[in-house]
Amino acid sequence: MSKSIFYHAGCPVCISAEQDILSLINPSEVEVVNLGVDKFRIPEAQKAGLKSVPALVTPNGNVLHINFGASIADVIG
C-alpha cells in the first residue's frame, strides 16, 4: 500500500476527523473511504484490522483508531 486509507462512516465525529486528517496529511496521499456509502469495502476494512471508525490505516499497515465514532459492527448493522 502506498497511500494511507482513512475509513469513516459519515457521522459528525468522522467528518470532523476527516477534515483534520486532510489538513495534516497531503490529500493526494490519503484515500478517504466512507463505509456508510461504500459498504462493499467493509470486509477490506475488517481485514486491515479496523475495530471502529474513524480510523487511518498507514502505508505500512498500522491501524490508528481515532476518536471513537462507531464500532465496525455498528457500521455493518
C-alpha positions, -999 to +999 in steps of 0.1 A: +000+000+000+015+034-010-012+056+005-029+059+038-066+050+039-089+069+061-121+049+068-152+065+083-190+061+084-202+096+076-211+106+112-202+141+126-173+127+146-160+110+114-164+141+092-146+162+117-117+137+119-116+135+081-111+173+079-084+172+105-066+143+087-067+161+054-053+192+069-024+172+084-016+148+055-014+158+019-048+148+005-031+131-025-015+107-001-048+097+016-077+077+002-109+085+021-135+057+023-170+063+037-181+029+048-216+042+052-218+047+015-192+021+002-204-009+023-187-033-001-154-021+014-163-032+049-146-066+046-114-049+034-115-026+064-120-055+087-091-074+071-069-044+077-078-046+114-104-019+119-124-022+151-141+012+149-143+043+128-129+068+122-095+051+116-065+056+095-045+027+080-010+038+073+010+026+043+028+000+064-005-014+077-008+001+111-043+010+121-048+042+141-082+043+156-092+080+161-118+094+185-144+066+186-174+073+164-188+038+159-178+002+161-173-017+129-202-039+140-224-007+141-214+002+105-223-033+093-256-034+111 
